[in-house]
Amino acid sequence: MHPAPIQTFFKGLSDLPEGLPKSHHRWFLFSQYGCAVALALHILFLIAFLLLHINILALFNIGSVIIFSSCIALNLRGRLKLSVVLIVFEVTTHQALAIWLLGWDAGFQYYIMCLAMVIFFTPWKQYIQKSVFIFFLFRLQFHSISPFPCQA
C-alpha cells in the first residue's frame, strides 16, 4: 500500500538535507513547519485583503507567498541561513506595512515578538549578535513606525 500524498508531503518536509549536521535538525523542522504555516496564513491574508480591497497588502502577500515557498525550497537545499534572512525580512516588512496601513489595533505588531523567538531558536550560537538584532527590530517597530499616521 502506498503512503497517502499528505504523508509523503510531510515526510518530504522533515527529512534533513544531506550535508547538514544533525544538530540543525530541530531548527530545520521548526523552520519547515513554520514556513508551511506562514505560507497558509499568507494565502488566507491574500484572500482577506482582496475581499477588503486593501490592494497594497494583497500585492505584498503575493510576495509573501513566494518568499515562504522559497524558504521551504531553500531549507530543502540546506540553505538555512538564507531562509532565516528572508523570513526576518518578510515578517518585519509585512508588519510595518500592515501597521502603517491598518493601524496598531490590527495587531500585526505582535508578529515581531514571534520573530524574536525564531531568531533565538536558530542553531547558530552568536547570542550577542542575535540580541542586538532583536533590539534593533523592536526599536524599528516602536520608534520608526509609531509616528506614521494610519492610512485606514
C-alpha positions, -999 to +999 in steps of 0.1 A: +000+000+000+014+034-010+015+062+016-011+089+013+000+121-005-002+141+026+021+117+044+046+119+016+044+157+017+051+159+054+079+133+052+095+154+025+093+185+047+110+167+076+139+148+060+172+166+069+191+175+037+224+159+031+254+179+043+236+195+072+248+185+107+223+166+129+225+194+154+205+215+129+176+190+126+154+207+152+158+241+136+152+225+102+119+210+114+109+242+131+117+263+100+100+239+076+067+236+095+068+273+105+072+283+068+043+259+058+020+275+084+031+310+074+025+301+037-010+290+045-017+321+066-004+344+039-027+328+014-056+335+038-043+371+043-042+375+005-078+364+002-089+386+031-070+417+017-085+411-017-120+409-003-114+440+018-100+459-012-067+466+006-047+461-026-013+471-013-013+444+013-028+419-012+001+425-036+026+423-007+010+389+003+016+376-032+053+383-025+050+367+010+036+335-005+066+335-029+090+341-001+077+314+022+075+289-007+111+298-015+122+294+021+108+258+021+128+251-010+159+268+004+157+247+035+154+215+015+186+225-002+203+231+031+204+270+028+191+276+063+207+309+069+194+325+037+160+312+047+162+329+081+172+362+064+142+360+041+119+352+070+131+381+090+128+405+060+093+393+052+080+395+088+094+429+096+084+444+063+049+429+064+042+440+099+055+476+093+034+479+062+003+465+079+007+488+109+011+518+086-020+509+065-043+494+091-031+509+124-019+494+157-053+480+165-050+453+138-023+436+159+003+430+133+030+443+157+028+411+177+044+391+149+077+408+157+077+392+191+073+358+174+103+367+153+124+372+185+117+336+194+126+324+159+160+342+160+170+327+193+158+292+182+183+291+153+212+267+158+239+293+154+254+305+187+260+342+182+239+353+211+252+388+213+245+395+176+211+379+180+203+402+210+215+433+192+194+423+161+163+418+182+169+452+200+170+470+166+139+452+154+120+465+184+135+499+180+123+499+144+089+489+154+082+513+182+101+543+172+101+544+134+066+531+127+046+548+155+049+584+141+032+573+109-004+582+106-028+554+100-040+552+064-072+532+071 
